[in-house]
Amino acid sequence: MLALLRRQIAALSEIVSSLDCSSLEGVRAAEVVELFSRGEKLCASGIALAARRVEETGHFRKEGTRDASEWLAGVTGDSCSAAREQLETARNLSFLPSSLEDAFRSGGLSQKQANEVRKAAEKDPDKTDELVFLAGKSSLRELREEAGKVIDAALSKEEDEERHARVQRERHLQTWKKNGALMGEFSLTPESGAHLLGALESLAGRLFEQARAEGRSEPHAAYMADALVALATSEGKEPSRGSLPSYEVVMRVDLEALVRGHLLPDEECSIDGVGHVPVSLVQSYLDRAKVRLVVERHEDVVSVFSMRRNIPRALDIALRARDRTCVVPGCRASFFLERDHVQEFAKGGPTTLSNLVLLCSRHHKMKTNEGFRIKGRPGAWRWLKPDGSPAGPYEQEGGETPPGATGDASGGTTPRLRAAGDAVPHPLATGPEARGAEATDPAPAPEPEPAFGGELRGDDATCGDDEQLTLLRC
């Protein structure tokens, strides 16, 4: 085996040393990248498996290192924390579903992808196949988010609340100087972080508009840094109530979980832009200002209809609650998102939730000016070139359905948040949005009495006569 491996590495070394891609067509250069990526994954798998044996035999001590992760970091040039995760994955492969080990050994997963799947599989092995499938079709960020949801759902109510309490105890803000700049890091609970980000995003938006009016353009991170200083200094004065930035914290939770008080698998309780929080936290926030509560039930969130081109406030909240990021597969941009009609308004496209998407400015311009198109539905959008062919590295041709997901005849997967159809009110909707709507389903059974002591009410202040609204708020 070692002789064969040495020959293969020597051959690869010769290929790389003589590699000249200047004469390659773009499609061939892309194929070279894909092949090297596969090789990199295979090499990472081999490193992890062999390093595990170095740990088992104690050989790292002969090299004068404290533990196997320190020895591995010295060999690979990576950090000790990355080496520890690499070894942890190798240790646990034999105790987890075989699909993870098969994908790892075949080069189907990078080391970081394998780490994320492994951590989730340890909590819920039944989700392994679904996550392995997702790893091959999406970005690392999307995989990390889904794996995090699996871990969150596997926690008991007590474990969830203890984790939240630990984050509160360990909150901190640290600063240091580097290359002439003041740098830092902070750790906050999700709800505290959401209030901070809400205020900063609001101020950053103002600074962005001001810069655009002056013909300047800078990265979003620069505007956020300026917003932090503006929030802290308030030009040397105590900020008045009217000068504070206006923002909303959007919390989302499944109705059954809200009533029950804890999550079950495939349920969600989170703050937009921040992540998971315990259900008990949402219950305690029901009467807070600047908090918008989006309640889900059976995957339905809202049903909004408007005859106007302008997007009403209620529909805007529903759209952002559903999409959260740019919907183009693989993009995941979450700043300065723009609303767009899937079917153009000028060509008869209605201003409904099912016909609206959030796009980053780059993809919005490509759709408007370059002929690119977005097709599909929430959770199964497809980004197409002007000729109708798939575009982007994460486009799924053939509509394959991942393990554990439901599908329809079109091959798309059922999204977690989706429109239930126009003018079909949510069972708990009240106020003018529930009047005159023609429900297509039988009358719902009486709901259980909420255990959280709050009152759910329709957001009737933002809905006109030509809108059907079922967004719930607190």
ZAMI-277149 format. One record per residue: x, y, z of N, C-alpha, C in turn. Coordinates in steps of 0.001 Angstrom, whole numbers, plus 524288, in hexadecimal, padded with zeros to 5 digits. Example, Ala and Ser with C-alpha at 12.3 -4.5 7.8 and 13.67 -1.06 7.14 Angstrom:
BEGIN
833867E9C681E788300C7EE6C81E78833907F31C81E78832327F73681BA8835667FBDC81BE4832648001E81EBE
end
This chain:
BEGIN
8033B7FB4A800008000080000800008035E804E98000080769805048034E80AB6809A2803A680D9480AA97FE8580F52806737FBF4812178071D7F6FF80E778097F7F2EA809A8807867F2B1805D2809987EEF68049880F4F7F026803F7810877F528802C1815E87F6AE80739819977F53980C0D817CF7F60F8109181B1B7F4A0810A281C287EEC880F738182E7EBA580F70818E77E5F780B2C81CBE7E44F8069481C4B7E6B98024081FBD7E54E8036C825657E6CE805C68261A7EB588072D82B657ED0080B5782DA67E97180F1782A5A7E7DA8132F82C2A7E442810C982DC67DF0580D0E82AB17DD2C80A7982BF97D83B8075C831047D8B6804B8831AD7DD17801AE836707DDF28054A83B2D7DE51809A883A737E0EE80D6E83EB37E16380F6B8405D7DC068105583C9B7D8A08122F83DD07D35B80E02840C87D04B8091883F397D0F8804CD841DC7CE39804658478E7CFE9804A48486C7D5158040784DBF7D711808AC8512D7D57D80D6584F047D5BA8120B852227D47581217853D77CEC780FAF850CA7CB5580F998521D7C5C280A5C8544D7C3FF806EE855707C7BA8019F857287C673801AE85C957C3F47FF7285D0A7BF567FEEC8620A7BC967F95C862507BA7C7F6288656B7BD0D7F0A1865B57BBAA7EF6686A297B7EE7F36686CFB7B6207F26E871947B2DF7EFDD8703C7ADAE7F09286B717ABC77EE60869F17A6B77E933867007A73D7E7818660A7AC177E2AB8630D7ACEF7DDE18666D7AC087D9CC864197A9D27D4BF866A87A99E7D284866D37AF277CEE486A517AFF17CCA386AE97B52B7CA53865EE7B7377C791862F47B3DF7C50685E2E7B5A87C91585A1A7B7417CD8D859F87B48B7D1AB856427B5F07D464857EA7BAFB7D52985CEF7BBA97D77E85ED37C0837D3F985D847C52F7CECF85E027C4647CB2785CAB7C88C7CB76856DC7C9DA7CC3F853957C5DC7CCBB84DEF7C6C87D1AB84CBD7C9DB7D5ED84F887C8BC7DAC884ED17CBA87D9E88502D7D1667D72B854797D2637D60A856077D7CA7D2ED851C37DA8F7CEFE84FA67D7F67CBC284B907DA5E7CEF1846B67DB9C7D27D845417D8157D5BA840A27D9097D9748417B7DD967DBF38460B7DDBA7DF70847247E21D7DC62847797E73A7D793849837E7147D45C849BD7EBC87D32B844447EDC57D1F7840BC7EA377D10283B4E7EBBF7D5ED838EF7EE207DA6B83A077EBB57DF4F838027EDD07E07F83A3A7F3307DF5683F427F3ED7E049841B07F9057DCFF83F147FD427D80C83DE57FBFC7D4A383B4E7FFC57D69A835D28010F7D8598330A7FD107DA6A82DCA7FDFB7DF4982E05801667E2A4831CE8005F7E7688324F8038A7E610833A28092F7E23C83715809F77E0A08387980F447DE7B833BE812267DB8D8306D80F5A7D97982BAD811D17DDE2828058135E7E1AC8275880FD97E621823FD811127E93E8260B815AB7E9F382B29815EF7ECC982D8281A547E9FE82C5D81F727E4D782D2481F8D7E1E782C528245F7E228826A68262A7E1778230B822897E17881D7B823F67E6D781BC5825EA7EB0681D7A8234D7F04581BF6824F07F1D081EB582A027F032823A282A9F7F1768267A82F6F7EED1823F6834237EA3C821C4833357E79781EF98377D7EAF481A6A8395E7ED80817BB835C37F0E28135D8373C7F5C58154D83A107F7CB819DC838787FC2E81C3E83B467FA9781D47840ED7F5DC81F06841B47F3E682005847027F36181AF184A0C7F138816EA847927F066811E284A3A7F59380F7284BF37F97D80FDF848AF7FE8380D67849F0801ED810C084D7D8007C815BC84E3D8039F819348517B8089B81B1384EE5808FA81A73849B280DC381BF3846F280EEB821C48479080AE7824F88484B80BBF82AA7848B080F6682C0B84D3480F8E828AE8515181308829D0855C2818BD8297885422819E8825F18508C81F4D8256884EBC8210982A3584BAD81D2F82D2A849C281E6D831F1846D781EE18369D84A7D81DFA835BE84F8E81EA0839DE85367819FF83D8C853E18157783BEC85210810CF83F418527180D5D83D80856F580A1B84117858BB806D08401D85D468027783C3D85C248000683CC0857957FBCE8392B8561C7FBB8838A5850337F8248355A84E557F7FA8343B848B97F63F838F48458E7F2DD83C2F847BC7F107840C3844CD7F577844B2843FC7F8D38454E847E97FD56848D68474E80114846B484336801F08419E843488055183F3C83F55802FF83FE2839E47FDE983EED839597FB5483F4E834427FB77844E88323C7FA83848B8835A67FAB684E31834028002284FA28320B8043084D6A8348B8098684E7C832CB80A9C84C3E82D708084B847BD82C3D809318453D827278062A84807822D48013F84950823E07FDE484B9281FD67FE628517B81F688006A8540B8237D800AE859B58237B7FB8385C44824C67F7D585925826A57F2B685B378281C7F2A885C7A82DF07EE4985E8D82FD87EDDB85FDA835637ECEB85AF58389E7EE1285B5583DB17ED20856E6841377E751855AE841AB7E3FD859B0841947DE62858C9841FB7DC67855CB83D3B7DE4D8571E8388B7DCC18543B833DA7DEBC84EA2834167E37A84DDC836127E59984892836907E2728455483A6A7E0B7847C483EB07DD87844ED842857D8618431B840157D5E98468383D067D0FA844FD83A807D1E1840A58368D7D640840DD833CB7D79283CCE82FF87D82883784832A57DAD48377C837107DB768329F839FE7D651830C583C547D3218346D83E2B7CE15833028407C7CA9C8306083C767CAA68325A837B17C78E82FEE8338E7C97F82A6E8326A7CEA2829C8832097D0D78249C830F87CF90820C68355B7CF9D8229A83A397CE6D81F2683EAD7C8D681D1583E727C5308205C83CAA7BFA981F0783D267BD4681C9A8384C7C04581C1A834257BE13819F782F517BBB88148D830117BE548114E833037BC7980BE9833A47B79380B88836FB7B64580FB4839E57B1B280F9183D427ACF18123683AC37ADA58146C836257A97D81748833847A7AD8144A82EB57A335815B982C667A159812FD827B67A57F8129B8237B7A58680E39820C87A9AC80D2181CF57A9AD81105818737A544813958176D7A512817468130A7A8EB81BC1813C87A9E381D41818A87ADA18216E819AC7B32781FA28186B7B49981AF881A397B9DA818FA819247BA9B8180B8134F7B69781606810A77B7048150C80B097B80181A28808117B50C81E33809767B5BB8233E806D27BB0782598808167BCD9824D480CD07C1E3826F880E887C6638245280BA57C62B81F2680B467CA6881C3C808C47CA6B81CE7802D37C5F181E01800837C59E81E6F7FAD37C6CE823E47F8CF7C7D78278A7FC567C8F182CE57FAA67C40D8300E7F9BA7BFB282E4E7FBB77BAD38312D7FB147BA24835927FEFB7BD538358C8031E7BCED8398A807267C24383BE5808337C264840FE808D57C72A8437780AB87C7988427B810927CC1F843BE812C17CCCD842F1818587C8F18463C81B797C81F84B1D819E17C47984E7B81CB07BEEB84C8381C2D7BD7484AA08179C7B8398486D816F37B77F8439981A5C7BB6B8404781A6B7BB1383B8C81D9C7BA9983CE7823627BD5C840F3825227BCF98429682A937B76E8443D82BF17B4FA84752828727AFAB8492F8297D7ABBF844B2829907AC2B84128825D17A89483CAE825A37A9608393C82A657AE528386982BD77AF6B8350F830567AD008372A835557AD9883C40836547AB7B83E8183B277A58D83E0283B627A2F383EA3836EC79D3E83E11836D979BA88385B8373D79E93834EA834A279D4E82F5E834B279DE382D0383A227A16D82F1F83D387A20382D368429379D1582E3D845C979A4B8326F8448179576833BA84745790BB830F4844F8790A58307783FCC78C3282E0683D2D78E2982AF58387A78F9E825FC8392C791C1822DF834D778E0F8227383031788EC822D28311A785298223F82CD678592826A1828D27881882AF082A30788A282F608269978DA082F1482355790B982AF582416795CD82AA9821787954D82AAF81B95791F4827598196B7917182703813BD78FB382C338116678C1082EBC813FE78A18833BC8121178E68837D9811F6791A7837EC81607795DC83BCA8164B79A3B83A928126D79B648358F811AD79F578340F80DC779D8E835C48085E79892835068072D79667836C380235796E383CAD801AF7958883F70805D6795B684527805C479B4284723804E579F11844718072A7A48584615806A37A64584623800F57A42B8429A7FDE17A5B38425A7F8607A2DB8462F7F4EE79EC6848C07F70879B8884C247F3C979B62851C97F59F79DF9853117F9E679D80858507FC0A7A2B385A2F7FE367A2B885EEB8000F7A77F861318022F7A87785F4A807BF7AD3A86031809A77AE8F85EC380F027AB2B861C5812E17AA11866A0811AA7A6D4869C58152C7A1628676D815B179F08865CA8115B799DA863718119979A0085E488149579E1385B2C813A979EA18563E8167B79F278573B81C4B7A25785B1381DBD7A32585C568234079DFA85E00825D179ADC860FF82308795D3862BC825267922C85E258260A791DE85A9F8223078E5C85622822B97904385268826F479568851A5827437978584E4D82B6279675850AA830BA796DA855DA8310B795A385881835F879000857B88379678C74857C4833CB786E8856DD835027860F8515983724788E484D97834EC7886D84833836D678A40847E183C8878E9A84A6283DB1790B084A588430B78CF084D17846C178ADA8519E8451A78742854938486A7826885160849BA7803C84EB7845C477B7184BB98469B77C568470084A15781348451084A457825A8406884D6778322841AB85328783AA846A4854777847C84824859E677F5C847D585CEF77F9F84600861A077B07846318650677A1F84BD4866B17758D84CD6868DC7745D8522186AB17786E853EE86EA9779EF850798722D77DB8851E08763B7831C852E6873DB784C284F9787023789D18505786D95789F08557286A84785958569A867DE7853B85B64864CE785B98602F86848782E18603386C8E782FE864B4870117883F86529872DA78AB4860C88741378FD6860EF8768F793EB86311872CB793948618E86DD57973C863A2869FC796A38698D86979791CC86B5986974790D3870F286915792F2873C186DE679229871678727E79435873C18775279A28873E48774879CA386FE5875077A25886FCE874BA7A45D874248712F7A1AE8750486CD37A33387950869527A2C987E8586C2B79EB187F1E86F5779E08883F4872597A27A8849D876487A3E888063878F17A829880B087CC87AD5D881EC87A2F7AE1F87FF8875667B32688087872C97B3558853086F0C7AF678889286F4B7AF5D88D1F86BC97B4428906C86CBF7B64A892C8868A07BB03895DD869317BBC58995C8646F7BF0889D308650E7C0EB8A07C860C77C6A88A174861CB7C9ED89FFA85E1B7CF8B8A08B85EA07D1B68A39D85A037D5AE8A6BF85AFD7D8238A9C8856CD7DE088A91B856FE7E07C8AA018528B7E6288A9E18523C7E7DE8AD2E84D897ECE18AE7384D4C7EF028B189849097F1FD8AE078454B7F1468AF10840427F4098AC0683C4D7F4998AF4D837627F9588AFB88357D7FA788B2A5830B47F8488B832830E37F89E8BAA68356B7F6DF8C004835EE7F10B8C0AC836997EE268BC65837027E8758BCB1837897E6C28BA6083CBC7E25C8BC4583EB07DFF18B9EB843427DC488B5A38415E7DD218B0F0843337D9F78AC7D8419D7D7688AA218466E7D3B58A695845857D1198A44A84A047CD7389FE1848987CB3889D9184C8B7C7398998F84BFC7C37C89A068508C7BEBC8982B84FBE7BAF889844854077B7A18935D853D47B54F892228582C7B1C688DB28588B7AD0F88F6B85BB77A86188EFE859587A3848909985BD979F7488C5685B3A79B7188C9085E75797008891A85DA57944B88AB1858967916D887278560A78EE5888798511378B5688D37851697885188DA6855A6784B089210855F5787938973F8568E78BDD89746859A078EF889C0785A167919E89D51854E77939689959852597960989A2A84D467923689C2A8493578D5489A478496E7896889C06845A97883D8A1CD84652787E48A3AB84B36786F48A94184C1B78B9B8AC7C84A34790638AA9484B36794FD8AD658496B795218ADA784373794548A928840E1794838A90B83B34790188AC30838CE78B818AC1083B507871C8AF1283947788598B4DC8392378A988B6D083D6878BFE8BC5983DA1790518BDA2839BA794478BA3A8395C7989E8BB36835C6796D68BAFE83019793928B72B82EBF791AA8B6B98295E78E7C8BB85827D978B538BD7D82B89788348C21F82A6378BB38C6CF8294878F9F8C79E82C9B793428CBEE82BD1796858CB23826E07982E8C656825E379B508C53A821387982F8C65C81C4D793178C53D81C7778FD08C6708180278FA08CC43816DC78F518CF6C81B0578F5A8D51C81A4E7948D8D6E9817FD798CC8D4CD819FD79DF08D64C8180B79EB38D4A58125E79C9D8D025810FE79CE78CE4780B93799FF8D1FC807EA7953B8D38380970792358D71480624794F88DC5480590797438DE31809D279A1D8E3248099B79ED18E2B2805EF7A1AF8DE56806657A6408DD8E803097A4A78DD167FD517A0648DA607FC4479EA98D9C67F6DA79D128DF027F48179A7C8E2507F7B2798FB8E77E7F5D079DBD8EACC7F4867A2228E9C07F7317A6F38ECAF7F6487AA768EA157F2427A89C8E5C77EFF67ABA18E31E7EBF77AFEC8DFA27EE137AF9E8DE287F3197B3938DAC07F57A7B16B8D5417F6277B4E98D1837F5FF7B3548CC137F6D47B78D8C9467F9E97B6078C6F17FE617B9A88C40A801B17B7308BEDE803517BA428BB37805437B8138B632806F97B43F8B6DE80B817B0B68B32780BF07ACE38B3428102F7AF968B3508157E7B3E38B073815F57B6B28B03B81AF17B8A18B59C81C987BA068B8E6818C47BBD68BE2681A147B7658C17281C537B2B98C0EF81A097AE3D8C3D281C117ACBC8C1EB8218A7AD508BCD68227E7AC158BAC0827AC7AFF68BCDA82BB87B4ED8BD5082A347B8D88BF7C82DC67B7998C53082F087B6298C82F82B067B4B18CDA482BE77AFD28CDFE82F4B7AC2E8CA5982E8C7A75D8CA53831A47A8858C945837617AC478C5D78386B7ADB58C4B383DD27AFD18C991840837B31F8CC6F83DCA7B53F8D13E840077B0E88D541840D07AD798D5C883CF17A92D8D98683D617A5898D81E841E27A4808D320842967A1198D168846D87A39F8D27E84C1C7A8C78D1E684C647AB828D29E8515F7AC348D85C852BA7AD458DB9184ED57AE8E8E10784FEE7A9D48E49D84FE07A62E8E3AE84C697A1B18E73784BB67A3898ECDB84B767A7F68ED92848C07AA5C8F2B7848217AB788F54384D667ACF88F20A8512C7AE898F40F856407AA0A8F546859E67A52C8F42B8583B7A0AD8F56C85B8179DC48F06785CE179ADC8F0A486125797818EC40862797933E8EBD085E55792768E74F85C0B78E8C8E6E1857EC789108E7B085A0E786188EAEB8575A780A48EBAE858DC77D658E727856DA778BE8E6A3858E27756F8E238857507744A8E264851777736E8E72284F7B772348E799849F8776CD8E69B8466377B968E711848777802C8E65A84523782018E0B6844E877FC58DD58848207815E8D7E38481677F9F8D54D84302782C88D1CC840E37815A8CF4E83BF777C798CBEE83C8B779448CBF483883774758C8DF8388A775958C3818362F773FF8BF7A838CE774E48BA30836E2771078B6818397A770AB8B1D78375876D6B8ADBB8399E7709C8A8C583A2376FC48A5F783E54771F98A0C083F0876DB089CDC83D9376EBE89985839BE76ADD895C4837ED76C108906D83A407687A88E8883D74768E38894C83FAA76500885BD83CDE76680880DC83C06762F087D2983981762BA8782B83CC875E1A875EB83D0C75D6D8713984034758C486E2A83E297590A8690883E6775494865C483D1575072866428415074B8D866AE83FAB74750867808435D74721863328477D7479985E4D845C27474C859FD8498074BB385A4784D847506085BDA84BC6754C285C5F84F67753D6860D38533C75186865208514D7506B86992854A774CA086811858F7748B1864FF857A5744D38633E85B837473285F2785F1F74A4685B8F85CD374C808574185FD4750D38591E8637E7540385CE3861AC7584085EED864DC75D9585CD28637675DF88594A85FAE7630A8574985DED7626F855208586F766E08543D855D6766DC8529185066766C684CAA84FE27648A84AE984B8C765078458D849C2767FA845B284491769D28412A8429D76C9E8412A83D9C76981843D58394C76C44846AC835F376A12849798317B766E984E45833087672E84FEC837E5764CF854D68398276919858E383A387678985DCE83A4076B5E8620583A71769CC8661E83E6A76DBE8684A840F576D1486CCF8445B7721886FF5843E1771CB8747F84154776968774A840187759A87D1F83FA2779DE8800B83F70779C58859F83E5277C638866783910779C2889248358977BE8889ED8305A7813488C958309B784EA88A7A82D9778A1488CBC82D4A78DB188B38831B178BA8888758359978ED68870983A2678ED38812883AF578A2987ECF83B2C789EB8792B83BC37864D8775E8400E7871B87281841A8783A286FCB8454F783988724984AB477EFA8724684D1F77E53873D88529577A7C870148552A77AA986F8985A4E776E486C2F85CF87715886E5F85C7176D8386AE985C597680A86C9685BF5766998700986099768B286ED0865257676E871E8869C976908877968691576D228789C8660D76EC687DFE8651B76AB5880E0861D5768BB87E4E85DCA764B3880B885A8F75FDD881DA85DDC75E6B87E3B86134759E487F0A8649975AA7883DC8680975F70884BB869D97606D8893286D487609388E5786A52760F888E208651C7615A892DD861F275C238946985F81757F1891BD860C97530E892A085E05750F68982685E8B7524A89AEA862B3750338A02D863637546C8A45C862BA758CA8A3028603175CFE8A6CB85F8375C188AA2D85AAC75DC78AF0585AF475D9D8B26A85669761DD8B0CB85293761428B23F84DC3765038B14884996765D48AB7B8487B762308A84184A217629F8A2AE8490775E018A10C845A875F2489ECC8413B75B1D89CCD83DB675B3C896DC83E09756C88948B83F337567D88EE383FCE753C988C8483B0E7567E8890183874754438862B8340C7532E8809B835DE74E3587F348360074CAB87A0C837DE74B86876938333074DD7871F88333474D1986E3E82EED7499A869D4830C3746DB8678982CF5743E5862D982E347436285F90829487450785AB8829A4744DC857368252B74773859AC8206874BCC85C538214074F0685EBC81D3A74C948639D81ADB747DA8653A81C7D7456B869EB81A6C746A386E7981E0A7482F872D181BC3749578776E81EE57455E87BA781DCA744DB87D27818D774184881868177273EE1880718124073ACE8836481126738738837480C00736C38890680B027397188BA9807677388589137806987375E8922C800D973394895757FFBF73266896CB7FA5A731C489CA37F9E47340089EE47F5C87337D8A4807F4E5732F98A5817EF1372F938A9277ED9572F008AA997E81D732BC8AEFA7E6A4735CC8B0DC7EA50739458B5307E94773EBF8B33C7E8137419F8B65A7E510747158B4F57E3FF74A548B5AE7E8EC7495E8B9EB7EBCF74C428BAD67F09B74B4C8B66D7F46D74F5E8B4C87F71374EF38B06A7FAB374D928B2788001A748FE8B12A8023D747798B32B8075B74AFB8B10E80BA374AE28B3C08101C74E4A8B2638147774D7B8ACBE81626748978AB0A81683747878A5B28184A749E98A1AC8149E7495D8A29F80F8174B7B89EFB80BB47517589F0880BC5753C88A39680CA97596F8A3FA80CFF75B838A0C48118F758E28A1098160D75A8B89DF681A9675A108982481966755C4896A2816D87550689121815837594788F37811D175A9D8927580DED75E9B8910380A1F763E98905280CBE7655D893EF8102776A6D8939B812C376A7E88F2A816BA7660088DFD81911765B98899681CB4766658846D819D77649888442814E6764FD87F67811EF76A6887EA880F8C76C71882AD80CD87713E881FE809D177639882D280D0177661886E98103077ACD88817813A577FC2889C6810BB7810F8873680C57785BC8888180958784508889E803977881888A198004B78753889B57FAA5786088840E7F94E781E18834A7F62A77FF287DFF7F53E782DD87B277F0EC7866A87DC07EE217896787B107EA0C78CA7876C87EC9A78C25871F07EAE278EF286DA27ED64794C986EB77EDDF796C286E487F2B379C5286EFD7F3B679DEC874807F50E79A668785D7F47E79BF287DC77F57579C0187EFA7FB507978487EE37FDCC796F587F9D803787985D8851A8054E798C7888FA801CB799AB88E598037F795148901E806E179639892E180B227921B8946480EC8791D589A4480FB4794FA89D5A80CE17950F8A30080DA8792FD8A5CC808D0790338AA19809C078E388AD698058A78B4C8AA308016F787BE8A6E780334784B88A3AD7FF9D7806B8A6E07FD0577F1A8A5687F83777B2C8A8337F538776B68A4847F3D5771F08A6877F41076D528A3677F2DA76C608A36F7ECF976AC089F037EAE0769E189EB07E53E7656889AF87E4127627289C2D7DFF575E46898BB7DE21760A98944E7DAE675F2D88F7F7DBFC7610088B0E7D8E175F0588BAD7D34C759DE88C1B7D2B87578B88D937CDB8756EC8937B7CDCA7592D896177CA107596389BC97CA24753FF89E2B7CAC2753B48A23A7CDF274EC98A4E77CEDE74C988A7237C9CC750208A9287C67974E698AB727C18C74C0D8A76D7BDDC74D328A2697BEC474B1689E3E7BB7E746C189B477BE3C7446489DB17C22473FF189B497C4C67413E898767C9C374622898B17CB877478E896037D0587451A898A47D5147424F895D47D85F73FAF898387DCE17436E8995D7E158741ED89D077E4AB744FB89E337E9577431C89AAB7EDB7744A9895B97ED677434A891DC7F1567484288F797F384747C288D097F7F674C5588AA37FA6774EB4886807F6E174B5C8837F7F43474D5487F4D7F0D97500D8815C7EC0374F538865F7EAA7751BD888987E6037560F88C807E760757CF88C787EC4175BE28900C7EDF17608E88D057F00E7652B88F317EF50769F388CE87F17176D828914B7F3477713288FE77F69F7755E8937B7F81777A3A8921D7F4EF77CA0896117F28E78166895637EF8D78576899597F15E78A63897D37F14478E8889BA37F23078EC989F417ED77791588A3B67EE03791658A78C7E9CA793E88A5597E4D8797EC8A20E7E57379A8B89FDF7E0D5796D889C5D7DDBA79433898BF7E076790AE8953A7DDAD78BC7898117DBBF78A2189C247DE8A785B289F397DCB6787068A1D87D78478BB98A40F7D71578D598A6897D23A78DDA8A2857CDD578FD789DDC7CF1879048899C97CB1978AF2898347C90B78722897F97CC81781CD896817CAE977F3E89AE37C7C87801B89FC67C96677D898A42D7C6DE780178A5A17C1B27854B8A58E7C1827880A8A7AA7BD0078A978A3997B97378B9089EDB7BB7878E8C89B187B86D78B6F896417B6D678675896117B8347832C891CC7B6647832588CF07B9BC785DD88CFE7BE32785A98887B7C1B1780318881A7C41877EAB883637C59E77969882947C7B27799487F4C7CCAB775A6880127CFE4774F587CD77D49776FE6879CC7D3E77701C874BB7D49576B82871627D3F276AFF86DCE7D8A97666686B857D94C76587867CC7DD89761EF869F37E1AF76336868CE7E6817600D86A897EAE97636D86A8C7EFCE7618086CD47F41D764B286D307F8DE766EC867F47FA8176BFD867E57FB7A76EA48631E7FD01770A685FF97F87076EFA8615B7F3A3770A785E6A7EF02771388621B7EA5B773B9866997EB3B7748386A5D7E701778CA868737E35777839869D97DE5577C2B8688C7DA6177DD686D937D7B2782EA86E5E7D72378527873027D4B0786C7871767CF3178472873FE7CB4878521872687C5DF787D1876AD7C2AF78AEE874FD7BEF378D6B878897BB487895E87A887B75F78ABB87E8B7B44E786FC8808C7B076784FC87C667ACB07882E878607AB817866D874427A7EB7833A870087AAA27825C870A57AFBD77F2F86CEB7B2A478237868837B52A787528683D7B44978A758641C7B6A978BCF865857BC4C78CF28619B7BF9378E27862A77C51579309865F27C5B9793058696C7C9917978D86CB27CAC4798F286BFF7D07979DF486C4C7D1CB79F9A86C0D7D73D7A15E866A47D8D07A4FC8664F7DC967A754861477DE1F7A3AB85DBC7E12079F4785FD67E32C79BEA85C9D7E673796BC85B5B7E3CF7965585C5A7DEB97919185B297DBE7790CD855457DBAD78C178537A7DD0E78AE884DEA7DD08787F684C917D80B78A89849E47D47F787E28484B7CFC4784EC843437D0D27804D842F37CEAA77D3983E3C7CF50779C083E557D40A77A448423E7D76B776B4842C47DBCD7771583E617DFB477BBE83C717E0BC77C5A838267E47777AA4839E57E9E3777DF836877ECA0775E9837CF7F1D177976835767F5FA77B538389A7F9A877EE4836967FDA277C33832CE8014977F2282F3F803AA77CDC82BA38077277A4F82E9C80BE5775BF82CCB80D977732082F238120976FC3833C0810B976FDB8358B80BB076CA4839FD80A2F7680D8381C80700763D183B1B8071A75F56839D1803EE75FCC83C927FEC975D4583A927FACE75D9E83CEB7F5B17586D83D0B7F2F87585F83F6B7EE46753AE83F807EB257551F83DCA7E5AF7515883E327E23C7522C83C3D7DCF87567683F2A7DA1B75770843F77DBA875B7C847067D914760E4845B47DAFA761398428C7DF1176650840F87E10A76883844867E523765F0848EC7E63E767EF84C817EA27766D684A817EF95769E884C197F34C7690984A7C7F8A97655984E357FB597626484C467FEFE75EBC84F89801D6761A48534480556760E885870804B3763B485C2C807ED7619385C4E80D69764E585DF2810F87632485E5F8165975F2C862C5816E875FFB8671B8143575C6986B7F8145B75A2D86C2480EEB7550786BF980E4D752E086C8B8091E74D8B86F1C8096C74BEF871678051D746B9873B0804DB742BB86F5C8047373E7A86FED8073073A6A86BF780706736A986CE88028C73765871147FF8E733C2872817FB6D73149877AE7FCBB72FDD87A927F8B272DCF87FC17F9967288387F917FC48727B1883407FFB1722A48841880236720DC87F76805687247A87C89807A4723218784F80B3E72526879D281090721D487BB881414723B687DD481908725B6879AA81CAC7296F87B2581FE472B6F877C1824017271A876D5827FC726B48722882A407228A8710B82DFA72239874D38327E726AA87756833FE7268787AD583875725F288089836E972579881AB831C1725288871783017720168898F831F07206288E848337B71BC78916A8350F71BFF896BA83285717D7899B783300717DA89EF8830D47163B89EF482B2C716F48A3598285F714F08A3E882311717428A01E81F3671C0889E058204E71E6B89A6981CA471B8C8954581C5571869893FE8204E7159888F0D8204F7102B88F9881DEE70E618945F81D0A709258952F81AF87093D89515815097058989268812CE705048925180D26708A288E8280A6C70BFD88BDB80D3670F898881380AD170CB2882F9809FD70D77880A88057170AED87BBA8043D70EB3877528057870E09874C8809C97117E8707B80B497104486BBA808027144C868FA80679713A28644680349713AA85F598069A714DF85FC080B817150C85B3A80EF87107985B6A812B970EFC856EC8150170ADC856F9818F370C7085A5381D8E7087685BEF820917098785F278252670D2785C40828D37112185EE582AD3714EC85C4082E3B7128B85AD083372714C1856C7835C2713068554683AFD714AE8596D83EE0711F8859EE8433B7137785DD68472A7190F85D0C848DF71BDB8615D8496E7214E8611A84B01721C786045850DA725E685D9985294726C585D1785832727D88626485A9B7265E8630785F6372745867F08621972D1F868D6862A972F2686D4E860C7734C186E3D86133736A086DFE866D773B2786B8A8678473D3B86AE586CCB740DE86F4A86E56741D5872F686AA1745C2876E786BBB7437287BD486E1A73E5387C1C86E7473BEB8807F8712173BA78856A86DED73D4288549868FB73D02889E9865AE7384C889C186224737B688DBC85EEB7335488E0785B557356388E84855D0733A888B22852477350088B8884CD3730C288EAA84A1C7324589278846F772E5A8958E8444773030896E283ECB72C99897AF83B4D72DF2898F5835F47304689E66835A7733CF89F10831F37365A8A41F8313A732FD8A76F82D9B72E658A90782F9872AA48AB9282C3672BF08B14282B2872FFB8B35182DA0731498B8D082CDD734038B9C2827AA735F58B5A582532739088B66882072736588B42081BAF731748B2C281C0D72EE18AFEA817DB72A708B3228159672A648B3C98106E726338B69C80DE0721D28B30080C3871DB68B545809C9719388B2258083971A8F8AE4D803E671EB88AF77800D1720138AC047FC7B724458A81D7FDEB725378A73D802F8729228A384804B77269489F60808207288889AA4807B9726F68967880B4E72BCE8952080E8572B7D895F98138A7301B8959D816E772F468919781B1D7332088E2D81BCF732C888A6F82024737D088A468233673AD488E70822F273F9688EC38261B73E1D88FFD82BB77402588CF582F4E73F0688DC4834C874377890B2837507422C8940C83AD474639896C983DCD744978971D8437E74858898B1846A3747328994784C28747BE89EE684DA9
end
